[in-house]
Amino acid sequence: MDPALRSETISNEFKENREKETWRRTILLSFQSLGIVYGRLSTAPLYVFGSILPDDLKSDKEIHELYSFIFWTLTLISLLKYAFIVLSADDDGEGGTFPLYSLLCRHAKMGLLPNDRSASEIIQHDRGSPRIKVPSTTRKCIEKYKTGHYFLLFLALFGCCMIISDGVLTPSVSVLSATSTFGRSMIKLSHRLISSQKIREHLDEVLTRLPVPMACAILVCLFTLQHYGTQKISFVFAPIVIIWLTFISGIGLYNIAQNHEILYAISPTYMLRFLKKVDIISWKALGSIILCTAGSEVMFANLGHFSKRSLKVTFVCLIYPALIVCYAGQAAFISRYLGTKDANVNLSESIPNRITVGFRDIAPIGKATGLAIISGMLVTTCLMSLVIALSWEKSVFIAACFMLFFGSLEATYLSSCLLNFPRGAWFITVLLLLFLTTMVSWYYGTVKKYQFDVENKVSVEWLTDLSPGLGISRVPGIGFIYTDISSGIPAFFSHFITNLPAFHQVLIFVSFKSLPVPYISEDQRYLIGRVGPKEYKIYRCVVLHGYRDHTRDSDDFEDHIISSIGEFIAREERDYESLSSPERMMVLGRSMGDGNALIPLTADSSDNSHPTLTQRSHSDDPAELSFAAIRRKRVRFMLPKNSPEMSVSVRKELQELVDARESGTAYFLGQSHLSLRRGSNLLKKLLIMVYVFLDKNAREPPVALNIPHAALLEVGTVYTI
């Protein structure tokens, strides 16, 4: 199946599932979420207590106090904040830091994406007037000061970086915990079965080194499974997570029965006792306690793959009670043996008969993971408070209460994590600098390049009025000019025309515009307009897409554009007064064949089109041109035979469009070469250097259309920044 059609179908299925969700569907999604979303929360008991150094645990009372923090942290942050509040702040079913920022961009004029025309306003014009937002002091302040716009963008990028960093560390801390468990178990088993001291020492040395290479091998296998897709992986791992939750819950109940006094620690008075006598060493332990919420942000970020009800039901009915019981059992066991001759006993001993859990080697990773988790949560709290005020239109008082309550709680854990900076949390700073530099460089380079295009574009009149004086000739075929700007003539094309005065019989300027929404409906995918007078046969197509759309991953992209232009030609005279300015743009969908302007006919045909201007520019060798004529499946168009409502002039223009398509297609792409101005500072040089590297090595092609090389012409342009 075509990738774009597949992603389209999936997104439509998700929307349909959210709209028509039954309890049977909820149970199925809940089961799948166990294998994808809640694996992180379920495995957190492997390293929460284990990442606390044994010397930091002073008494059994302190263990009870730390469990009180775990109980209320899971209740307030994971249950109340994420499951009941943040999950409701979805962006058309999508969740995460970026969708929150997208909501703010739509409900307050604070977007910083490059844009020289408001296609979103054209969309709203066709949909009807949007509901007028109630003016508020918060909205006015955010819209007025540009500094606030950049701060919120930085906050969104910072949150994304922390989530990515957390994702980098999660596999390491989880898998290494498991392999350390295996190594510790094998050491203890060898001591019981082998009497020779020399052999045991040799085995101990081998088994001590085993966890790291074993963890690497497991991680490689896990990442290899990703290409099978989320759905298959979820069905494989969901039963494993259910067995694991049942296992740790049973162990927790066993240890609670042995030391039921841990249940009294649910009282918040235990937290107050901890705070009254706290010192720096004890305060550092809180940096490990926050790991109990690891995976709560994932619950919100994966909202687009499931539903709010399925995620909430799974967490409330299964994950939350299982974790509360598990942590209570762990705390009960540790407090029972702390202070005895077995004071150095590891948490792995909480499992009867020693089926063990090891933590000794994951403490530094746990410190770094804790800092990443709490930083991402703080960003979500800040953005969520603005969503409450601007998108939900609640009072500033309610938004401030949300911010102060959860922000103060998370700031407490943040201070604890920062104290663990020398113990391993410093690593998150390295990842932050790496990811943030990448994101900021890409944004900076994209904006500067776009500004250069806007400043150096030429007017439409240059092409339509002055081009006859340049002696420009028209050649058969269609020329697609792909550009980042959605008005005017791009500088690279004017540069090409000046040096080689010829272009095709039909010209189509194509640009892609991202809107701050997850999806654009297929009936509003294209903005089609005319550039200059009719006789020039020059059109503009602005392709609208959301941040979750995969518009460019289609092999029939060109066919849909031509079909949409045919619909525009047929409807232009009839709907002229309703067309949106400037350039009289019309919103059309990607429903090829549903209209009556052009009839698509799919056929296997050899692309034996006439040699176009682009082909000649590559080579004049007939052998090379014939080699480029690749046999492929393409769509041909024809006009309807009987269409009385279609005027003669419209039929003539449509026929010229069809004839141009039959003559061949050429594709013009601008190839940018960035050059820094003299005297640029070091920071600017660094950002542009990183952008150039990413643009050349880590970015997908501007248009993924499987364009044959013989029909592609890249025009180089020097961008002085």
Beta strands, then each sheet from edge to edge (+ up, - down):
strand 1: 473-482
strand 2: 502-514
strand 3: 526-530
strand 4: 538-545
strand 5: 586-588
strand 6: 599-606
strand 7: 631-638
strand 8: 665-675
strand 9: 712-720
sheet 1: 5+ 3- 4+ 2+ 1+ 8+ 9+
sheet 2: 6+ 7-
end
